[in-house]
């Protein structure tokens, strides 16, 4: 997917796609590419999940959600997964990685609260490492909250 975004010309374009997620380590690169383009619109169809959710809501462009689209966010999986909200005393070898991951998840939670106005129950489920699902109507509400 990253290569497809790299190849998008800097001219008006509408991108239709669906994803159930994927490589956590590249979604920020895709957002940077989208944000560098002058006139792009993202239209999400069917499924907007995991890192796709992050791409869609962090991109600064026109956005649309189709009626049959469902969304889902959850804690991303890193190369060696650590849930920063459940570890009391990490071993020395995981402390630096834990600090980075914890910073990332705190930033996500802040974004969900301040930008999307996600419900407290959604944030709680996210922190407890559940998949948090949304209807097309809620996804559209998130879009309108960002304006």
C-alpha positions in Angstrom: 0.0 0.0 0.0 2.9 2.4 0.8 4.2 2.1 -2.8 0.7 2.9 -4.2 0.6 6.1 -2.2 4.1 7.0 -3.2 3.1 6.7 -6.9 0.1 9.0 -6.6 0.6 12.1 -8.7 0.2 15.5 -7.1 -3.0 16.3 -8.9 -6.7 16.0 -7.9 -7.3 12.4 -7.0 -10.0 10.3 -5.2 -8.7 7.2 -3.5 -11.2 4.4 -2.8 -10.0 1.6 -0.5 -10.7 -0.7 2.3 -8.4 -2.4 4.8 -8.6 -4.6 7.8 -5.2 -3.3 8.9 -1.7 -4.2 8.3 1.8 -3.0 9.0 1.8 -0.7 12.0 5.2 0.6 11.1 4.2 2.3 7.8 0.9 4.0 8.5 2.6 7.3 9.5 4.6 7.3 6.3 1.3 7.0 4.3 -0.2 9.9 6.3 2.9 12.0 5.5 2.5 11.3 1.8 -1.3 12.1 1.8 -0.6 15.3 3.8 2.0 16.4 1.2 -0.5 16.2 -1.7 -2.5 19.2 -2.7 -5.9 17.7 -3.6 -6.7 14.2 -2.4 -9.9 12.7 -1.1 -10.1 9.4 0.8 -13.3 7.4 0.4 -13.4 4.4 2.7 -15.6 1.5 1.7 -16.4 -1.7 3.6 -13.8 -1.8 6.4 -11.7 0.9 8.1 -9.7 -1.0 10.7 -6.5 -1.0 12.7 -3.8 1.1 11.0 -6.3 2.0 8.3 -8.3 3.8 11.0 -5.1 5.7 12.0 -4.4 6.6 8.4 -7.9 7.9 7.7 -8.2 10.0 10.8 -4.7 11.4 10.8 -4.8 12.4 7.2 -5.5 16.1 6.5 -7.7 15.9 3.4 -11.3 15.5 2.3 -12.8 12.3 3.6 -15.9 10.2 3.0 -17.3 7.0 4.5 -19.7 4.8 2.5 -22.9 3.6 4.1 -21.7 0.0 4.4 -18.4 0.9 6.1 -17.5 -0.3 9.6 -14.5 0.9 11.6 -12.3 -0.6 14.3 -9.4 0.6 16.3 -7.2 -1.1 18.8 -3.7 -1.1 20.2 -1.3 -1.7 17.3 1.0 -4.7 17.4 4.7 -3.9 17.4 7.5 -6.3 16.8 7.5 -7.5 20.4 4.1 -6.6 21.8 3.8 -4.8 25.1 0.6 -3.4 26.6 1.8 -0.3 28.5 -1.4 -0.1 30.5 -1.0 -3.6 32.0 2.7 -3.8 32.9 3.6 -2.9 36.5 7.4 -3.4 36.5 9.0 -4.2 33.2 12.3 -5.9 32.9 15.3 -3.7 32.2 15.6 -4.8 28.6 12.1 -3.6 27.7 12.1 -0.2 29.5 13.2 1.9 26.5 10.8 0.2 24.1 8.0 0.4 26.7 8.6 4.2 27.0 8.3 4.6 23.2 5.2 2.5 23.0 3.6 4.1 26.0 4.3 7.6 24.5 2.7 6.4 21.2 -0.5 5.0 22.9 -0.8 8.1 25.1 -0.6 10.3 22.0 -3.3 8.1 20.3 -5.6 8.3 23.4 -5.2 12.1 23.4 -6.0 12.2 19.7 -9.1 10.1 20.2 -10.3 12.3 23.0 -9.5 15.8 21.6 -9.8 15.3 17.8 -12.5 12.6 17.4 -14.3 13.1 20.7 -14.5 9.4 21.3 -16.7 8.2 24.2 -15.1 7.3 27.5 -16.3 3.7 27.1 -14.4 3.5 23.8 -11.2 4.8 25.4 -11.5 2.4 28.3 -12.0 -0.5 25.9 -9.0 0.6 23.9 -6.8 0.8 27.0 -7.9 -2.7 28.0 -6.7 -3.9 24.6 -10.1 -4.6 23.1 -11.1 -4.0 19.5 -13.4 -1.0 19.5 -15.9 -1.0 16.6 -17.8 1.8 15.0 -20.7 2.2 12.6 -20.6 4.4 9.5 -22.6 7.0 11.3 -20.1 7.2 14.2 -17.2 7.3 11.7 -18.9 10.3 9.9 -19.4 12.0 13.3 -15.6 11.6 13.9 -15.0 13.3 10.6 -17.3 16.2 11.5 -15.6 16.5 14.9 -12.3 17.1 13.2 -13.5 20.2 11.3 
